[in-house]
């Protein structure tokens, strides 16, 4: 490899050859048996064959940056790092495709030529990436295309995102879903490491209003792509609740740097507020205010709990704070068991929980009924989906404004160096309390919606494992970011719902993913430049872009 690396001219042709083999492999047969949408047919690519072709197209684009018509982009795109990432993604994808075929059909003897050619092409792309030495590249944000073209690119990216989301929910085959998620993660990392994601980020910043409006339209259009499927929209609703809660935790962990292992308790507090003030026959509070008032009360109760747990414990930090918050989560769960009218006052009905919670009804619009909108049937879960979208928008607005404010900068200062921040006059204790209370209130509001969507609340739903998954969503996606946390929450909530047959191995897979992320991508899938700099402090170019971005934000 050392001798080959002295001849980087081989990298471009080798990468082009490997990417073409990946594209061609998608047109060939992958298996004798008609599985995974019938991948045995030639020249009619489906599922795994399409994934290989998409990987091949991205690898070909990077190869053409080295040798081809895209050569002028070489100073902005780090093709070497991109080829390494997409090559490793392709190798892992090909190996797992062989495992999937062997598992489903009874042996590798049933694997046809397509998957083997894909494996060969993957190896060639990977080798090409290591033949080419890494070079410093310019910031691609400075590359500006015509406005109309950039807007079309935004529309195409969001359209592809909508298609992939609805496609993933409709696929019943577990292996197809696993390989799809792996492919998407690999593509995301490739775009990030090759610097192409930075350019896309610059495009969205230049057309922020267009991007925001287009994203909102795409998100609202999602229920109309599911053909009235109650199951798929229920999964989507659960993902949104999980994401809203994770964004609240992102304030505590991602901005303020406070490790909270009992955050699920705040979601549970909001859920119990929503349940106890509902029109359920088992509700324990006689006051039945409008639901918007209930949401505010749920957020207020959760924030008060945040203040109660934060006041005596935020004087400690690190592992000690983690232990205290973990204990708080367990105390909350046990307290819900004891508020059953015997061990304590009748508030939660103990282990029986509060059941038969009726659906919401806004101005005669019954959320429990199926409604036809624009000729498409929207089932019960779809009705709650729109409420959760409004909640997510509110949470994102709150998070973004806090992040860009003096309060957000104070949290970041505390996260970086608490003693230095205090020496510079930052009210460390007050800002820590605000982080706990603010994050908890957002989780509490999400909990009130969750109570009505699930139609039941019980203590067993708020265990430590749920807090661990919330924290993992923040770490996996990218601490301190909005998009990263949404991606992390979608992955960690969507996959367990669709891969229930792997429940016995869920924790093992979960642990492996975190270990791999900490080794190769500690800043998360979609990280802020500041977080990247913390983990890669020797990157001078990245440091310069961080300073420039902060100066622009200050203006």
C-alpha positions in Angstrom: 0.0 0.0 0.0 2.9 2.4 0.7 4.3 1.9 -2.8 0.8 2.4 -4.3 0.2 5.5 -2.3 3.1 7.1 -4.0 1.2 7.0 -7.2 -2.1 8.9 -6.5 -2.9 9.0 -10.3 -4.3 5.5 -10.0 -6.9 6.7 -7.5 -9.2 8.4 -10.0 -9.4 5.6 -12.6 -9.7 2.9 -9.9 -12.5 4.8 -8.2 -14.3 5.3 -11.5 -14.0 1.6 -12.3 -15.2 0.5 -8.9 -18.2 2.9 -9.0 -19.2 1.7 -12.4 -19.1 -1.9 -11.2 -21.4 -0.9 -8.3 -23.8 0.7 -10.8 -23.7 -2.3 -13.2 -24.2 -4.7 -10.3 -27.6 -3.2 -9.7 -28.7 -4.2 -13.1 -27.7 -7.8 -12.5 -29.3 -10.6 -10.5 -28.4 -10.8 -6.8 -30.1 -14.0 -5.8 -31.7 -17.2 -7.3 -34.7 -16.8 -5.0 -37.3 -13.9 -5.5 -36.6 -12.2 -2.1 -36.5 -8.5 -1.0 -38.8 -7.4 -3.8 -37.4 -10.1 -6.2 -33.7 -9.2 -6.6 -33.3 -12.2 -8.9 -34.5 -10.3 -12.0 -31.9 -8.7 -14.2 -32.3 -5.1 -15.6 -35.2 -4.4 -13.1 -33.4 -3.1 -10.0 -35.3 -3.1 -6.7 -34.3 -2.6 -3.0 -30.7 -3.8 -2.5 -29.9 -3.4 -6.2 -31.1 0.2 -6.1 -29.1 0.9 -2.9 -25.9 -0.4 -4.7 -26.6 1.8 -7.7 -27.1 4.9 -5.5 -23.8 4.2 -3.7 -22.1 3.7 -7.0 -23.4 7.1 -8.4 -22.1 9.0 -5.3 -18.7 7.2 -5.7 -18.7 8.1 -9.4 -19.3 11.7 -8.6 -16.3 11.7 -6.3 -14.2 9.9 -8.9 -15.1 12.5 -11.5 -13.7 15.1 -9.1 -10.3 13.4 -9.4 -10.5 12.6 -13.1 -13.2 14.0 -15.2 -15.5 17.0 -15.9 -15.8 17.8 -12.2 -12.1 18.4 -11.8 -12.5 22.1 -11.1 -14.3 21.2 -7.9 -11.3 19.4 -6.5 -10.2 22.4 -4.5 -13.6 22.5 -2.6 -14.3 18.7 -2.3 -12.2 16.3 -0.3 -12.6 13.4 -2.7 -10.1 11.2 -0.9 -12.0 11.2 2.4 -15.3 10.9 0.6 -14.1 7.8 -1.4 -12.8 6.2 1.8 -16.1 6.7 3.5 -18.4 5.6 0.7 -16.0 2.7 -0.1 -16.2 1.4 3.4 -20.0 1.9 3.3 -20.2 -0.1 0.1 -18.0 -3.0 1.5 -20.1 -3.3 4.7 -23.3 -3.1 2.6 -22.1 -5.8 0.2 -21.0 -8.1 3.1 -24.3 -7.7 4.9 -26.2 -8.2 1.6 -24.5 -11.6 1.3 -25.4 -12.4 4.9 -29.0 -11.4 4.3 -29.2 -13.6 1.2 -27.5 -16.5 2.9 -29.9 -16.2 5.9 -33.1 -15.9 3.9 -32.3 -18.6 1.3 -30.2 -21.1 3.2 -26.6 -20.4 2.0 -24.3 -18.3 -0.1 -24.8 -20.7 -3.0 -27.9 -18.7 -3.7 -26.0 -15.5 -4.2 -25.8 -14.5 -7.9 -23.2 -12.5 -9.8 -24.6 -9.0 -9.0 -23.7 -9.0 -5.3 -20.2 -10.4 -5.9 -19.6 -7.7 -8.5 -20.8 -5.1 -6.0 -18.3 -6.4 -3.5 -15.4 -6.2 -6.0 -16.5 -2.6 -6.9 -16.7 -1.7 -3.2 -13.1 -2.9 -2.6 -11.8 -0.9 -5.6 -13.5 2.3 -4.4 -12.1 1.8 -0.9 -8.5 1.2 -2.2 -8.8 4.3 -4.4 -9.7 6.4 -1.4 -6.5 5.3 0.4 -4.4 5.8 -2.7 -5.2 9.4 -2.8 -3.6 11.5 0.0 -5.9 13.9 1.9 -5.5 17.6 0.9 -6.7 20.8 2.5 -9.7 22.2 0.6 -11.4 25.6 0.5 -14.7 26.3 2.2 -17.3 25.3 -0.4 -19.8 27.8 1.1 -18.2 30.4 -1.1 -19.3 28.6 -4.2 -22.6 30.3 -5.3 -24.7 29.0 -8.1 -27.6 30.9 -9.7 -30.4 31.4 -7.2 -33.0 29.4 -9.2 -30.7 26.4 -9.5 -30.0 26.4 -5.7 -33.7 26.5 -5.0 -34.2 23.6 -7.3 -31.5 21.7 -5.5 -33.2 22.4 -2.1 -36.5 21.1 -3.6 -34.9 18.0 -4.9 -33.1 17.2 -1.6 -36.3 17.6 0.4 -38.3 15.6 -2.2 -35.8 12.8 -1.9 -36.1 12.9 1.9 -39.9 12.7 1.7 -39.7 9.7 -0.7 -37.1 7.9 1.4 -39.2 8.4 4.6 -42.4 7.1 3.1 -40.6 4.3 1.4 -38.9 3.2 4.7 -42.2 3.0 6.5 -43.8 0.9 3.8 -41.1 -1.7 3.6 -42.0 -4.8 5.6 -38.7 -6.7 5.1 -36.3 -6.2 8.1 -33.1 -6.8 6.1 -34.2 -4.2 3.6 -34.7 -1.6 6.3 -31.4 -2.4 8.0 -29.5 -2.1 4.8 -31.4 1.1 3.8 -30.6 2.8 7.1 -26.9 1.7 6.9 -26.8 3.1 3.3 -28.3 6.4 4.4 -25.9 6.7 7.3 -22.9 6.0 5.0 -24.1 8.5 2.4 -24.6 11.2 5.1 -21.1 10.6 6.5 -19.7 10.7 2.9 -21.3 14.0 2.2 -20.0 15.4 5.5 -16.5 14.1 5.2 -16.1 15.1 1.5 -17.3 18.7 2.3 -20.3 18.5 0.1 -22.6 18.7 3.1 -21.0 22.1 4.0 -21.9 23.4 0.6 -25.5 22.2 1.0 -25.6 23.9 4.3 -24.4 27.1 2.7 -27.2 26.8 0.1 -29.9 26.4 2.8 -28.5 29.4 4.7 -28.6 31.6 1.6 -32.2 30.6 1.0 -33.3 30.1 4.6 -36.9 31.2 4.1 -37.3 29.0 1.0 -35.7 26.0 2.9 -37.9 26.5 5.9 -41.1 26.8 3.9 -40.2 23.8 1.7 -39.4 21.7 4.8 -42.7 22.6 6.3 -44.6 21.7 3.1 -42.8 18.3 2.9 -43.5 17.5 6.5 -47.1 18.3 6.2 -47.3 16.3 3.0 -45.9 13.1 4.6 -49.3 11.7 6.0 -50.7 11.9 2.4 -48.1 9.5 1.2 -49.0 6.7 3.6 -52.3 5.6 2.1 -54.2 5.9 5.3 -52.0 3.5 7.2 -52.7 3.8 10.9 -49.6 1.7 11.9 -47.2 3.8 9.9 -48.5 7.1 11.1 -48.5 5.9 14.7 -44.8 5.1 14.3 -44.3 8.6 12.8 -46.1 10.1 15.7 -44.0 8.3 18.2 -40.9 9.4 16.4 -42.1 13.1 16.7 -42.8 12.7 20.4 -39.3 11.2 20.9 -37.7 13.9 18.8 -39.5 16.8 20.7 -38.3 15.3 24.0 -34.8 14.8 22.7 -34.6 18.4 21.6 -35.5 19.4 25.2 -32.7 17.1 26.5 -30.4 18.7 23.9 -30.6 22.0 25.8 -29.4 20.3 29.0 -26.7 18.0 27.4 -25.9 19.6 24.1 -25.7 23.2 25.1 -25.1 23.3 28.9 -23.1 20.1 29.0 -25.1 18.6 31.9 -25.4 14.8 31.8 -29.0 13.9 32.6 -29.9 10.2 32.9 -33.4 10.6 34.2 -34.9 12.9 31.6 -37.8 10.5 30.8 -39.3 11.6 34.1 -40.2 15.0 32.7 -42.0 13.4 29.8 -43.9 11.2 32.2 -44.8 14.2 34.4 -46.4 15.9 31.4 -48.2 12.7 30.4 -49.7 12.3 33.9 -50.8 15.9 33.9 -52.5 15.4 30.5 -54.1 12.1 31.7 -55.3 13.3 35.1 -57.0 16.4 33.5 -58.6 14.5 30.6 -62.2 13.4 30.3 -61.2 9.8 31.1 -63.5 8.0 33.6 -60.3 7.2 35.6 -59.0 10.8 35.7 -58.2 11.8 39.2 -58.5 15.6 38.9 -61.9 17.2 38.5 -60.7 20.3 36.6 -61.0 19.8 32.8 -59.4 22.9 31.1 -58.9 23.2 27.4 -56.1 21.1 26.0 -53.8 24.1 25.2 -54.0 25.1 28.9 -53.3 21.5 29.9 -50.1 21.6 27.7 -49.0 24.7 29.4 -49.7 23.2 32.8 -47.8 20.0 31.8 -44.8 22.1 30.8 -45.0 24.1 34.0 -45.2 21.0 36.3 -42.2 19.5 34.5 -40.2 22.7 34.8 -41.0 22.8 38.5 -39.7 19.3 38.8 -36.6 20.4 37.0 -36.1 23.2 39.5 -36.7 20.8 42.4 -34.1 18.3 41.2 -31.8 20.9 39.9 -31.5 23.2 43.0 -29.8 20.8 45.3 -27.9 18.7 42.8 -26.5 21.2 40.2 -23.7 22.1 42.6 -22.2 18.7 41.5 -21.1 17.8 38.0 -19.9 15.0 35.8 -20.5 11.5 37.0 -22.0 12.6 40.3 -24.7 14.6 38.5 -25.4 11.6 36.2 -25.9 9.4 39.3 -28.3 11.9 40.9 -30.4 12.4 37.8 -30.5 8.6 37.3 -31.8 8.2 40.8 -34.4 11.0 40.2 -35.8 9.1 37.2 -36.2 6.0 39.3 -37.7 8.0 42.2 -40.3 9.5 39.8 -41.3 6.0 38.5 -41.7 4.6 42.0 -43.6 7.7 43.2 -46.1 7.1 40.4 -46.6 3.6 41.7 -47.2 4.9 45.2 -49.7 7.7 44.4 -52.5 5.1 44.3 -54.7 6.1 47.2 -53.2 3.6 49.6 -49.5 4.4 49.9 -50.2 8.0 49.0 -52.9 10.3 47.6 -55.0 9.1 44.7 -53.4 10.9 41.7 -51.9 8.3 39.4 -53.9 5.1 40.3 -50.6 3.3 40.9 -49.7 0.4 38.7 -53.1 0.5 37.1 -52.4 3.9 35.5 -54.9 6.1 33.9 -56.7 4.4 31.0 -59.4 5.1 28.4 -58.2 8.6 27.8 -60.5 10.1 25.1 -59.2 11.6 21.9 -58.8 15.3 21.6 -61.5 17.4 20.1 -60.7 20.9 18.7 -63.7 23.0 17.8 -65.7 19.9 16.7 -62.7 18.2 14.9 -62.6 14.8 16.5 -59.0 13.4 16.5 -60.4 9.8 17.0 -62.1 9.8 13.6 -60.8 9.2 10.1 -61.0 12.4 8.0 -60.7 12.8 4.3 -58.5 15.7 3.3 -57.7 16.5 -0.4 -59.2 13.1 -1.3 -56.8 11.2 1.0 -58.0 9.4 4.2 -56.1 10.6 7.3 -56.6 8.2 10.2 -56.5 8.9 13.9 -52.7 8.8 14.2 -52.5 11.2 11.3 -54.6 13.8 13.2 -52.1 13.7 16.1 -49.2 13.9 13.6 -50.2 17.4 12.7 -50.5 18.5 16.3 -47.0 17.0 17.0 -45.6 18.9 13.9 -46.9 22.2 15.5 -45.2 21.2 18.8 -41.9 20.3 17.0 -42.0 23.7 15.2 -42.5 25.4 18.6 -39.7 23.4 20.2 -37.3 24.2 17.3 -38.1 27.9 17.5 -37.4 27.9 21.3 -34.2 25.9 20.9 -32.9 28.0 18.1 -33.5 31.3 19.7 -32.0 30.2 23.0 -29.0 28.8 21.2 -28.3 32.1 19.4 -29.0 34.3 22.5 -26.7 35.4 25.3 -28.2 32.6 27.4 -27.1 30.0 24.8 -23.6 31.4 24.7 -23.5 31.2 28.5 -24.5 27.6 28.4 -21.8 26.9 25.8 -19.3 28.7 28.1 -20.3 26.5 31.0 -20.0 23.4 28.9 -16.5 24.3 27.7 -15.1 25.4 31.1 -17.4 26.0 34.1 -14.7 27.7 36.2 -13.6 30.0 33.5 -17.2 31.0 32.7 -17.8 31.7 36.4 -14.6 33.8 36.5 -15.9 35.8 33.6 -19.1 36.7 35.4 -21.4 34.1 34.0 -24.2 33.1 36.4 -23.4 29.4 36.3 -25.9 28.2 38.8 -28.8 30.3 37.4 -28.1 29.2 33.8 -27.9 25.5 34.9 -31.3 25.8 36.6 -32.7 27.5 33.5 -31.4 24.7 31.3 -33.0 22.1 33.5 -36.3 23.9 33.8 -36.5 24.9 30.1 -35.6 21.5 28.8 -38.0 19.8 31.2 -40.9 22.1 30.2 -40.5 21.1 26.5 -40.6 17.4 27.5 -43.7 18.0 29.7 -45.6 19.6 26.8 -44.7 16.6 24.6 -46.0 14.3 27.4 -49.5 15.8 27.4 -49.9 15.0 23.7 -48.4 11.5 24.3 -51.1 10.7 26.9 -53.9 11.3 24.5 -52.2 9.6 21.6 -51.5 6.5 23.6 -54.9 6.7 25.4 -53.2 5.4 28.6 -50.4 6.3 31.0 -48.6 3.9 33.4 -45.3 4.1 35.3 -43.8 1.2 33.4 -43.5 3.4 30.3 -40.9 5.7 31.9 -38.0 3.5 32.8 -34.2 4.3 32.7 -33.8 2.6 29.3 -35.9 5.3 27.7 -33.7 8.0 29.2 -30.7 6.2 27.8 -32.2 6.1 24.3 -33.0 9.8 24.5 -29.4 10.6 25.4 -28.2 8.3 22.6 -30.4 10.2 20.1 -28.6 13.4 21.1 -25.1 11.9 20.9 -25.8 9.9 17.7 -27.3 12.8 15.8 -25.0 15.6 17.1 -25.1 17.5 20.4 -26.2 21.1 20.1 -27.8 20.8 16.7 -31.5 20.6 15.7 -31.2 18.5 12.5 -28.8 16.0 14.1 -31.1 15.3 17.0 -34.1 14.9 14.7 -32.1 12.3 12.7 -30.8 10.5 15.8 -34.3 10.4 17.3 -35.8 9.1 14.0 -33.2 6.3 13.7 -33.4 5.1 17.4 -37.2 5.2 17.5 -38.0 4.0 13.9 -35.8 1.0 13.8 -37.0 -0.7 17.0 -40.6 -0.3 15.9 -39.9 -1.9 12.5 -37.5 -4.6 13.8 -39.3 -6.0 16.8 -38.0 -9.5 16.0 -34.6 -8.2 17.2 -35.8 -7.1 20.6 -33.5 -9.6 22.3 -30.4 -8.1 20.5 -31.5 -4.4 20.6 -29.2 -3.4 23.5 -26.3 -5.2 21.9 -26.8 -3.4 18.6 -27.4 -0.2 20.4 -24.1 -0.5 22.3 -22.2 -1.4 19.1 -23.5 1.6 17.3 -22.4 4.0 20.1 -19.0 2.4 20.3 -18.5 2.8 16.5 -19.7 6.4 16.6 -17.4 7.3 19.5 -14.5 5.8 17.6 -15.1 7.2 14.1 -17.6 10.1 14.5 -17.6 11.4 18.1 -19.3 14.7 17.1 -22.4 12.9 15.8 -23.9 12.3 12.3 -24.8 16.0 11.8 -22.5 18.0 14.0 -22.0 21.8 14.4 -18.7 23.1 13.4 -17.9 24.1 17.0 -18.4 20.5 18.1 -16.3 19.2 15.3 -13.5 21.5 16.4 -13.7 20.2 19.9 -13.0 16.7 18.7 -10.6 17.8 15.9 -8.8 20.7 17.5 -5.9 20.4 15.1 -8.0 21.4 12.1 -7.0 25.0 11.4 -9.4 25.5 8.4 -12.3 24.3 10.5 -11.3 26.8 13.3 -11.3 29.6 10.8 -14.8 28.8 9.5 -16.1 28.6 13.1 -14.8 32.1 13.8 -16.3 33.4 10.6 -19.7 31.8 11.3 -19.7 33.2 14.8 -18.9 36.7 13.6 -21.7 36.5 11.0 -24.1 35.3 13.7 -23.1 38.2 15.9 -24.0 40.7 13.1 
